[in-house]
Amino acid sequence: MIRAIVLSVVLVGSTAFAGGEKMHFDVPHHFSKADARARTQMMFDWWQKAYGVAVSWSGDQAHVVGRVKGIDIDAVLVVTEKNVGGEAEDPGMLVRGLARSYITRYLQKYMHPQYEEP
């Protein structure tokens, strides 16, 4: 019973904390801005195919909304001359690390010079 109460407090607290907080991420690249944008779109194409994530572009800024591996994502990614980065809604302390590492890891994968789409 005590565990259930503690867990409830943690879950409520993490939901309240997630309310306006943002996660930030930034991954450098060595491509032209157009190539980095194309590689970012390849990542989005994978997310759309695998998870049904919706992506809309406005110039070099992409708004990403959906659910990946059970974690809600609402993010804005910006492609610049030297990096791809942005911010996302914080999903709460219980999955914050997983969400940040997942997004960062995939950006690093697609921005790696030797990565080619299979």
C-alpha positions as CSV (number, residue, x, y, z in Angstrom):
1,M,0.0,0.0,0.0
2,I,2.8,2.4,0.9
3,R,4.6,1.6,-2.4
4,A,1.4,2.4,-4.3
5,I,1.1,5.8,-2.6
6,V,4.8,6.6,-3.1
7,L,4.5,5.6,-6.8
8,S,1.4,7.7,-7.2
9,V,3.2,10.8,-5.7
10,V,6.2,10.2,-8.0
11,L,3.9,9.9,-11.1
12,V,1.8,12.9,-10.3
13,G,5.0,14.9,-9.5
14,S,6.7,13.9,-12.7
15,T,3.6,14.8,-14.7
16,A,3.3,18.2,-13.0
17,F,7.1,18.8,-13.6
18,A,6.8,17.9,-17.3
19,G,4.3,20.7,-17.7
20,G,6.4,23.5,-19.3
21,E,9.9,22.0,-19.2
22,K,11.8,21.4,-22.3
23,M,14.6,18.9,-23.2
24,H,17.4,20.3,-25.3
25,F,19.6,18.5,-27.7
26,D,22.2,19.4,-30.3
27,V,24.2,17.1,-32.7
28,P,26.9,18.5,-34.9
29,H,27.3,17.6,-38.5
30,H,29.9,18.1,-41.3
31,F,27.4,18.2,-44.2
32,S,26.0,21.1,-46.2
33,K,22.8,22.4,-44.7
34,A,20.8,20.7,-47.5
35,D,22.4,17.4,-47.0
36,A,21.9,17.6,-43.2
37,R,18.2,18.4,-43.8
38,A,17.9,15.4,-46.2
39,R,19.5,13.1,-43.6
40,T,17.2,14.4,-40.9
41,Q,14.2,13.7,-43.3
42,M,15.5,10.1,-43.7
43,M,15.3,9.7,-39.9
44,F,11.8,11.2,-39.9
45,D,10.8,8.8,-42.8
46,W,11.9,5.9,-40.6
47,W,9.9,7.3,-37.6
48,Q,6.8,7.8,-39.8
49,K,7.1,4.2,-41.2
50,A,7.8,2.5,-37.8
51,Y,5.7,4.6,-35.4
52,G,3.4,6.8,-37.5
53,V,5.0,10.0,-36.2
54,A,3.8,13.2,-38.0
55,V,6.4,15.7,-39.3
56,S,5.8,19.1,-40.8
57,W,8.6,21.4,-42.2
58,S,8.7,25.1,-42.2
59,G,12.0,26.1,-43.9
60,D,14.7,24.3,-42.0
61,Q,12.6,23.8,-38.9
62,A,10.6,20.6,-38.4
63,H,7.8,20.0,-35.9
64,V,7.6,16.3,-34.8
65,V,4.6,14.9,-33.0
66,G,3.8,11.3,-32.2
67,R,4.6,8.4,-30.0
68,V,7.9,6.5,-30.3
69,K,8.5,3.3,-28.3
70,G,5.7,4.4,-25.9
71,I,7.0,7.9,-25.3
72,D,5.1,10.9,-26.5
73,I,7.2,13.2,-28.6
74,D,6.4,16.9,-29.3
75,A,9.6,18.4,-30.7
76,V,11.0,21.1,-32.9
77,L,14.2,20.4,-34.7
78,V,16.2,23.0,-36.5
79,V,18.9,22.2,-39.2
80,T,21.7,24.8,-39.3
81,E,25.0,24.9,-41.1
82,K,26.8,23.1,-38.3
83,N,24.3,21.1,-36.3
84,V,20.8,19.7,-35.9
85,G,19.2,20.4,-32.6
86,G,16.1,21.7,-30.9
87,E,13.9,21.1,-28.0
88,A,11.1,18.8,-27.0
89,E,8.5,18.7,-24.4
90,D,9.8,16.9,-21.3
91,P,7.9,13.6,-20.9
92,G,8.7,13.6,-17.2
93,M,11.5,12.4,-15.0
94,L,10.7,8.7,-15.4
95,V,11.4,8.6,-19.1
96,R,13.3,11.9,-19.7
97,G,16.7,10.2,-20.0
98,L,15.3,7.5,-22.4
99,A,13.6,10.1,-24.6
100,R,16.7,12.4,-24.8
101,S,19.1,9.6,-25.5
102,Y,16.8,8.1,-28.1
103,I,16.5,11.3,-30.1
104,T,20.2,12.2,-29.7
105,R,21.3,8.7,-30.6
106,Y,19.2,8.7,-33.8
107,L,20.4,12.2,-34.8
108,Q,24.0,11.0,-34.3
109,K,23.4,7.9,-36.4
110,Y,21.9,9.9,-39.3
111,M,24.5,12.7,-39.1
112,H,27.4,10.2,-39.1
113,P,29.5,10.6,-42.3
114,Q,29.6,6.9,-43.0
115,Y,25.9,6.3,-42.5
116,E,24.0,5.3,-45.6
117,E,20.3,4.4,-45.8
118,P,20.0,0.6,-46.3
